[in-house]
Amino acid sequence: MSRSLRIFLCCQQDLRPHAVPAYRFWAEYFRAAFAEAGHTCLEAPGCDWAEGLVALDDAAAEAWRVRTWNQALDWLRREHARQPIDFFLGYLFPRQVMPAAIAEIRALGIPCVNFFCDNVREFRRVPAEFHGFDLHWVPEHKALPLYALDRLPVLHAPMACWVPPTQRAPAPLGAGAVTFVGTRDEQRERLFAEAITRGLPVELRGSGWESPATAYASPPTRARNPVELLSRQVAFGLQYGCVALIRKHTRALRQAPLDFDFAPHARPAPFGDAYWPALRESIVCLGVNRYPSPRFPFDRPDTYSRLRDIEAPMAGACYLTEWTEGLDLLYEPGVEIETYRDAEELCAQCDALTSDAPRRARLRLAGQRRALADHTIAKTIARVASRLGLGA
């Protein structure tokens, strides 16, 4: 059995709610997983890490970094002197990183690890702010070449997920619905519109599905002067590429909102204690791995394995997800999960699964067994400790 570790966690903790898409569950997953594995989770008091994700101007963002990192470092020095800390684990976006602070933590003899799970979506190159970490926990298989390009140390490990023990018992087979849990976006709505037209009896549980046609315009912002507008366009082009910049503007001009009524299929989003039953009690739980991005043609979207690919099997769901690179390294398709590549195959797989209860039961058990054996946070932390030479 691995020894107990003292881990300093910086993972979107906050002091008050922020207008940022769902983020609080990440820290909850890590805290619970550390406690279950016998590790100590250390958190700097008074630090609002999630505030660094809010849309701040450059001066405000720099003020946040200086204030937050200085407060964290003051606490960290005292705590490390009192009892040594084994390593730092962050889930930090580039704008949250203060390279000088990471260097100071390393100078104390504390290795620094960053978990980041939107590399494929966010980056064409690994940002310079990430280069100072000792190790990068990278879930997306497609992101590995990005880190290899800069010769950065990588641990390819699953998305960070923890399921409450009460939700790990064999799930009831029941007569639930084919269910997708997630917000509406332009790629998901096109997929489900085609699938529903083909007869898919799906329940869509998340925000946006109950509304009529959705326009994907940028949210209203304060008026900007021409120099600021130009600088933002240049920044977008540098991050995503010139082709993406052109595609962004031409798509906005020509793409009308999808005229499809999802309301008969829309259900309330499950929150809190309702989340896990929504996954595990569905007759088939669906995953969607495509995502909107101006870097790719609209009719040929990119994909990468998402958090649901760990959450749903770990909770004991009968899981059907969109095929993407690296998925076969997580599971044995056809034995532990099932996959689809387009709306036609999605409908065919759902038809086959809903009419075959013994097969669904086998997938539930095999997928959950694999996820709990190989894809837990505790398993990855043991691999991190081994890579950092912390010993057993």
Backbone torsions as a table, in degrees:
resi	resn	phi	psi	omega
1	MET	NA	136.0	-179.7
2	SER	-67.7	150.4	-179.7
3	ARG	-73.1	161.5	177.1
4	SER	-70.4	135.5	-178.1
5	LEU	-113.1	150.4	172.3
6	ARG	-105.8	112.9	-171.5
7	ILE	-119.1	124.5	176.5
8	PHE	-86.4	116.0	-172.6
9	LEU	-107.0	126.7	172.7
10	CYS	-125.3	94.9	-168.0
11	CYS	-141.7	65.2	174.6
12	GLN	63.7	22.1	173.7
13	GLN	-62.7	151.0	-178.7
14	ASP	-135.8	169.1	173.9
15	LEU	-106.1	-14.5	177.0
16	ARG	-158.8	160.1	179.4
17	PRO	-65.2	146.1	178.2
18	HIS	-125.3	155.3	179.1
19	ALA	-79.2	68.3	-178.8
20	VAL	-131.6	138.5	177.8
21	PRO	-53.5	155.1	-172.2
22	ALA	-31.3	121.9	-176.8
23	TYR	-140.7	-23.5	-171.7
24	ARG	-66.5	-26.4	-176.2
25	PHE	-65.7	-25.4	-177.9
26	TRP	-60.5	-51.5	179.4
27	ALA	-62.4	-37.0	178.8
28	GLU	-63.2	-42.6	177.7
29	TYR	-59.3	-48.6	-177.5
30	PHE	-65.0	-46.4	-179.8
31	ARG	-57.0	-48.7	-176.7
32	ALA	-65.8	-40.7	-180.0
33	ALA	-66.3	-40.8	177.9
34	PHE	-61.7	-46.2	-178.9
35	ALA	-61.7	-43.1	-179.1
36	GLU	-64.1	-35.0	-178.7
37	ALA	-84.9	-4.6	178.8
38	GLY	87.6	14.2	177.4
39	HIS	-92.1	158.4	177.7
40	THR	-99.9	124.4	178.8
41	CYS	-95.2	118.3	-178.7
42	LEU	-106.8	131.2	-178.6
43	GLU	-133.2	131.8	-179.5
44	ALA	-70.0	120.5	-178.5
45	PRO	-65.9	144.5	174.6
46	GLY	79.0	6.1	-178.8
47	CYS	-99.5	125.6	178.7
48	ASP	-104.0	87.9	-176.8
49	TRP	-70.5	-32.7	-178.9
50	ALA	-67.2	-24.8	179.2
51	GLU	-59.5	-27.5	178.5
52	GLY	-69.9	-9.7	176.9
53	LEU	-91.7	-12.0	-179.3
54	VAL	-71.1	149.9	179.2
55	ALA	-69.4	97.6	179.2
56	LEU	-112.2	149.5	173.1
57	ASP	-72.5	170.0	-172.5
58	ASP	-57.7	-42.3	-178.3
59	ALA	-66.6	-42.6	179.9
60	ALA	-67.2	-37.8	178.8
61	ALA	-65.1	-41.4	178.7
62	GLU	-66.3	-39.9	177.5
63	ALA	-62.3	-40.4	177.9
64	TRP	-62.7	-45.6	-179.4
65	ARG	-60.1	-49.0	-177.9
66	VAL	-61.0	-48.0	-178.0
67	ARG	-63.3	-47.6	-174.0
68	THR	-71.7	-46.1	-178.9
69	TRP	-67.9	-37.6	177.8
70	ASN	-63.7	-40.9	177.8
71	GLN	-64.8	-42.8	179.4
72	ALA	-64.5	-41.3	-178.9
73	LEU	-66.9	-40.5	178.3
74	ASP	-58.1	-45.7	179.4
75	TRP	-67.3	-41.9	-176.0
76	LEU	-63.0	-42.4	179.2
77	ARG	-59.1	-44.9	-179.0
78	ARG	-66.3	-43.3	-177.4
79	GLU	-67.8	-40.6	-179.7
80	HIS	-67.0	-34.9	176.8
81	ALA	-69.3	-34.5	179.3
82	ARG	-70.0	-45.2	178.6
83	GLN	-156.0	123.5	-173.1
84	PRO	-55.0	140.6	176.4
85	ILE	-97.4	135.2	-174.9
86	ASP	-76.0	-46.8	175.5
87	PHE	-163.2	161.0	175.6
88	PHE	-95.1	132.9	174.4
89	LEU	-125.5	119.7	178.6
90	GLY	-117.2	154.4	161.2
91	TYR	-120.8	91.0	-170.2
92	LEU	-125.4	133.6	170.0
93	PHE	-80.9	160.2	-176.8
94	PRO	-53.0	-41.7	-176.6
95	ARG	-70.1	-12.0	176.7
96	GLN	-89.9	-14.3	-173.7
97	VAL	-84.0	135.2	170.6
98	MET	-114.6	99.1	-173.1
99	PRO	-52.9	-37.7	-179.8
100	ALA	-63.6	-34.5	178.4
101	ALA	-69.1	-42.2	177.2
102	ILE	-60.9	-42.0	178.6
103	ALA	-62.5	-38.2	-179.8
104	GLU	-69.1	-38.3	177.4
105	ILE	-62.9	-43.4	178.3
106	ARG	-64.1	-36.4	179.5
107	ALA	-64.9	-24.7	175.4
108	LEU	-74.9	-7.8	-177.5
109	GLY	92.0	16.6	179.8
110	ILE	-104.9	111.5	177.9
111	PRO	-63.9	148.6	-176.4
112	CYS	-117.7	126.7	-178.6
113	VAL	-121.6	137.8	174.5
114	ASN	-121.9	126.9	171.2
115	PHE	-92.3	129.3	175.2
116	PHE	-144.6	131.2	-169.4
117	CYS	-121.1	12.7	176.2
118	ASP	-125.7	34.5	-179.4
119	ASN	-58.7	-48.7	-176.1
120	VAL	-63.1	-39.2	-177.4
121	ARG	-74.6	-36.5	-170.2
122	GLU	-94.5	-32.3	-165.4
123	PHE	-121.8	148.7	162.0
124	ARG	-100.9	-27.2	172.6
125	ARG	-135.2	151.2	176.6
126	VAL	-64.8	126.7	-177.1
127	PRO	-63.4	149.6	-178.1
128	ALA	-58.7	-32.1	-178.5
129	GLU	-61.3	-23.0	-178.5
130	PHE	-85.7	-11.0	-170.0
131	HIS	-69.8	-16.7	-176.0
132	GLY	-86.3	-0.2	-178.2
133	PHE	-83.1	150.8	178.5
134	ASP	-74.5	-28.2	-176.0
135	LEU	-155.7	145.2	179.4
136	HIS	-119.4	120.3	175.7
137	TRP	-86.6	108.5	-172.6
138	VAL	-119.5	113.1	-179.5
139	PRO	-78.8	-33.8	-172.4
140	GLU	-81.0	124.7	178.5
141	HIS	-60.7	-37.3	-178.8
142	LYS	-67.0	-17.9	-178.0
143	ALA	-84.9	-13.7	-175.8
144	LEU	-58.8	-41.4	177.9
145	PRO	-61.2	-28.9	177.9
146	LEU	-62.9	-43.8	-179.7
147	TYR	-73.9	-34.1	177.6
148	ALA	-64.5	-34.6	-179.0
149	LEU	-59.0	-36.2	179.1
150	ASP	-101.2	9.5	177.5
151	ARG	54.7	44.8	179.5
152	LEU	-95.5	142.3	-178.6
153	PRO	-70.1	126.5	-172.8
154	VAL	-126.4	141.3	165.6
155	LEU	-115.5	110.7	177.2
156	HIS	-82.5	109.3	-174.8
157	ALA	-142.2	157.7	-176.2
158	PRO	-62.8	163.0	172.1
159	MET	-53.7	147.3	-177.6
160	ALA	-77.9	116.2	-176.7
161	CYS	-143.4	140.7	173.6
162	TRP	-135.6	128.5	178.7
163	VAL	-108.5	132.5	178.7
164	PRO	-56.7	140.3	-179.7
165	PRO	-54.2	-31.7	179.6
166	THR	-67.0	-17.5	-179.5
167	GLN	-103.0	14.7	-179.4
168	ARG	-103.2	-8.0	176.0
169	ALA	-65.6	156.4	178.6
170	PRO	-51.3	129.9	-176.7
171	ALA	-73.6	145.3	176.3
172	PRO	-66.3	136.8	-179.8
173	LEU	-70.6	-45.1	171.9
174	GLY	47.6	-163.0	179.3
175	ALA	-130.0	44.9	179.8
176	GLY	-67.4	-176.6	-177.1
177	ALA	-98.3	162.0	163.9
178	VAL	-68.5	122.1	-167.2
179	THR	-130.1	136.0	166.7
180	PHE	-118.8	128.0	176.9
181	VAL	-107.7	115.7	-179.9
182	GLY	165.4	157.4	-179.6
183	THR	-74.4	160.6	179.4
184	ARG	-79.9	134.4	167.3
185	ASP	-141.3	174.7	-171.1
186	GLU	-66.2	-30.4	178.1
187	GLN	-77.2	-42.4	178.9
188	ARG	-64.9	-40.2	-177.9
189	GLU	-67.3	-36.5	177.6
190	ARG	-66.2	-42.5	178.9
191	LEU	-61.1	-50.1	-175.1
192	PHE	-74.7	-29.4	175.3
193	ALA	-61.8	-44.3	178.9
194	GLU	-67.0	-42.3	-178.1
195	ALA	-66.0	-41.5	178.9
196	ILE	-65.9	-39.3	176.6
197	THR	-60.1	-32.4	177.8
198	ARG	-81.7	-3.0	175.4
199	GLY	107.6	10.9	-179.4
200	LEU	-68.2	121.3	-179.5
201	PRO	-89.5	72.4	-170.5
202	VAL	-103.4	147.0	168.9
203	GLU	-104.1	128.6	-177.8
204	LEU	-107.2	109.4	-172.0
205	ARG	-110.4	97.4	-179.2
206	GLY	171.6	175.4	-176.5
207	SER	-76.4	145.3	174.1
208	GLY	99.5	-24.2	-174.2
209	TRP	-72.6	-25.9	-178.2
210	GLU	-78.8	-11.4	-175.4
211	SER	-85.1	162.3	170.6
212	PRO	-71.7	-163.4	-176.4
213	ALA	-49.0	136.0	-175.9
214	THR	-107.8	129.6	175.4
215	ALA	-93.2	133.9	-177.5
216	TYR	-102.4	61.7	177.4
217	ALA	-93.3	163.1	176.3
218	SER	-67.9	144.5	179.6
219	PRO	-64.3	153.1	178.9
220	PRO	-58.9	139.3	179.4
221	THR	-134.0	166.9	177.6
222	ARG	-66.3	152.5	179.4
223	ALA	-61.5	139.2	179.6
224	ARG	-120.4	151.0	176.7
225	ASN	-76.7	162.8	-175.7
226	PRO	-56.9	-36.0	-179.6
227	VAL	-64.6	-42.4	179.6
228	GLU	-66.9	-41.5	177.2
229	LEU	-60.8	-43.7	179.3
230	LEU	-64.1	-40.8	-178.5
231	SER	-64.9	-35.0	178.6
232	ARG	-69.4	-37.6	177.6
233	GLN	-67.1	-39.1	176.9
234	VAL	-63.4	-43.0	179.3
235	ALA	-62.2	-41.4	177.6
236	PHE	-61.8	-45.4	179.8
237	GLY	-61.8	-38.5	178.9
238	LEU	-67.8	-37.1	-177.9
239	GLN	-75.4	-44.4	-171.6
240	TYR	-109.8	-16.5	179.5
241	GLY	105.6	156.1	-177.4
242	CYS	-65.1	-38.7	179.1
243	VAL	-61.1	-41.0	178.7
244	ALA	-64.1	-38.4	179.3
245	LEU	-63.3	-44.8	178.0
246	ILE	-63.8	-44.7	-178.2
247	ARG	-63.3	-37.7	179.3
248	LYS	-58.3	-47.0	-175.3
249	HIS	-77.8	-38.3	179.4
250	THR	-69.4	-35.6	177.7
251	ARG	-65.4	-41.9	179.7
252	ALA	-61.9	-31.4	-178.6
253	LEU	-77.6	-36.6	-170.6
254	ARG	-106.1	-16.4	-172.3
255	GLN	-92.3	114.1	176.3
256	ALA	-83.6	151.6	176.1
257	PRO	-58.5	146.4	-179.4
258	LEU	-67.4	127.2	179.9
259	ASP	-92.7	82.1	-179.0
260	PHE	-145.0	134.9	-177.1
261	ASP	-93.9	103.8	178.2
262	PHE	-88.5	-6.1	-172.0
263	ALA	-53.9	-40.0	179.1
264	PRO	-63.2	-18.7	-178.4
265	HIS	-103.8	-8.3	-175.3
266	ALA	-78.0	137.9	176.4
267	ARG	-134.5	159.8	179.3
268	PRO	-61.7	146.9	176.0
269	ALA	-68.7	137.7	178.2
270	PRO	-83.3	126.4	179.3
271	PHE	-119.9	157.8	174.9
272	GLY	57.4	-129.0	-175.8
273	ASP	-67.0	-15.3	-178.6
274	ALA	-82.2	-11.7	-172.8
275	TYR	-66.3	-52.5	-175.2
276	TRP	-66.1	-42.6	175.4
277	PRO	-60.0	-32.0	178.5
278	ALA	-62.1	-33.4	178.0
279	LEU	-79.1	-52.8	-168.2
280	ARG	-78.9	-23.7	-178.2
281	GLU	-94.9	-1.3	173.8
282	SER	-71.6	149.5	178.4
283	ILE	-67.6	-38.0	169.9
284	VAL	-140.5	128.3	177.2
285	CYS	-99.4	128.7	-174.3
286	LEU	-101.9	143.4	170.2
287	GLY	-117.5	146.4	176.0
288	VAL	-127.3	119.9	-174.9
289	ASN	-105.9	-1.9	173.0
290	ARG	-78.5	161.2	-178.7
291	TYR	-152.5	152.9	178.2
292	PRO	-71.6	134.9	176.4
293	SER	-161.6	130.8	176.7
294	PRO	-69.9	-7.8	178.7
295	ARG	-75.8	-14.1	-176.0
296	PHE	-128.4	146.4	176.4
297	PRO	-56.9	144.1	-175.7
298	PHE	-59.2	-38.8	-176.9
299	ASP	-86.5	3.0	174.5
300	ARG	-136.8	67.1	-174.6
301	PRO	-69.5	154.2	174.6
302	ASP	-81.4	163.0	178.6
303	THR	-138.7	154.3	166.6
304	TYR	-155.2	155.7	-175.7
305	SER	-68.3	129.8	-173.9
306	ARG	-104.8	174.6	-178.6
307	LEU	-58.2	-36.2	-179.0
308	ARG	-58.6	-27.3	179.0
309	ASP	-65.2	-17.9	174.1
310	ILE	-100.7	-45.1	-175.2
311	GLU	-59.3	-50.0	-172.3
312	ALA	-65.1	-52.1	176.9
313	PRO	-61.8	-38.0	-178.9
314	MET	-62.9	-30.9	178.1
315	ALA	-84.3	-5.3	177.7
316	GLY	92.7	22.7	178.9
317	ALA	-80.1	154.4	166.3
318	CYS	-81.7	108.5	-163.8
319	TYR	-110.9	129.0	176.4
320	LEU	-125.0	115.4	-174.1
321	THR	-129.6	164.2	-178.7
322	GLU	-75.5	130.5	-179.3
323	TRP	-60.8	138.9	172.1
324	THR	-153.6	162.3	-178.3
325	GLU	-58.6	133.8	177.6
326	GLY	91.0	-10.2	-179.4
327	LEU	-64.2	-33.3	-179.6
328	ASP	-74.3	-8.2	172.2
329	LEU	-84.3	-19.5	179.1
330	LEU	-89.8	-39.6	-175.1
331	TYR	-141.2	164.1	170.3
332	GLU	-95.6	103.5	-179.7
333	PRO	-59.1	140.1	-177.8
334	GLY	89.4	-16.0	179.6
335	VAL	-117.4	-43.9	-176.6
336	GLU	-109.3	-31.7	172.8
337	ILE	-144.0	172.4	170.9
338	GLU	-122.2	158.5	-176.3
339	THR	-133.4	162.4	174.0
340	TYR	-141.5	161.8	180.0
341	ARG	-118.9	-18.0	179.4
342	ASP	-154.8	178.3	-176.0
343	ALA	-62.6	-37.5	-179.9
344	GLU	-63.0	-45.3	179.6
345	GLU	-70.8	-32.9	175.2
346	LEU	-57.5	-47.4	-179.8
347	CYS	-65.6	-41.8	-178.8
348	ALA	-64.9	-42.1	179.4
349	GLN	-66.4	-40.1	178.2
350	CYS	-63.5	-42.4	178.1
351	ASP	-59.3	-45.0	-178.0
352	ALA	-65.9	-41.2	-177.2
353	LEU	-72.7	-43.2	-177.4
354	THR	-66.3	-22.3	179.9
355	SER	-95.3	6.1	-174.9
356	ASP	-136.1	82.9	-177.2
357	ALA	-62.0	-42.3	178.0
358	PRO	-60.1	-37.6	178.4
359	ARG	-66.7	-41.1	177.0
360	ARG	-60.4	-41.9	179.9
361	ALA	-63.2	-40.0	179.2
362	ARG	-65.7	-42.7	179.2
363	LEU	-63.4	-42.4	178.9
364	ARG	-57.3	-49.7	-176.0
365	LEU	-69.3	-44.2	-177.0
366	ALA	-69.2	-41.7	179.4
367	GLY	-64.7	-42.5	179.4
368	GLN	-66.5	-41.6	179.6
369	ARG	-59.6	-43.5	-179.1
370	ARG	-66.6	-44.7	-178.0
371	ALA	-63.8	-43.9	-179.4
372	LEU	-72.0	-25.2	179.5
373	ALA	-82.0	-38.6	-168.0
374	ASP	-118.6	-18.1	-166.6
375	HIS	-117.8	18.7	-179.1
376	THR	-81.1	159.5	173.3
377	ILE	-59.9	-41.1	-179.5
378	ALA	-59.3	-40.8	178.8
379	LYS	-64.1	-42.1	179.8
380	THR	-68.5	-39.1	178.6
381	ILE	-61.1	-37.5	176.6
382	ALA	-63.4	-37.6	177.1
383	ARG	-69.0	-39.5	175.9
384	VAL	-59.9	-46.8	179.8
385	ALA	-60.1	-40.1	178.6
386	SER	-64.1	-44.0	179.4
387	ARG	-64.0	-32.7	-178.9
388	LEU	-85.3	-1.6	178.7
389	GLY	71.9	31.1	-177.7
390	LEU	-83.8	-12.7	175.0
391	GLY	79.1	172.4	-177.7
392	ALA	-96.1	NA	NA
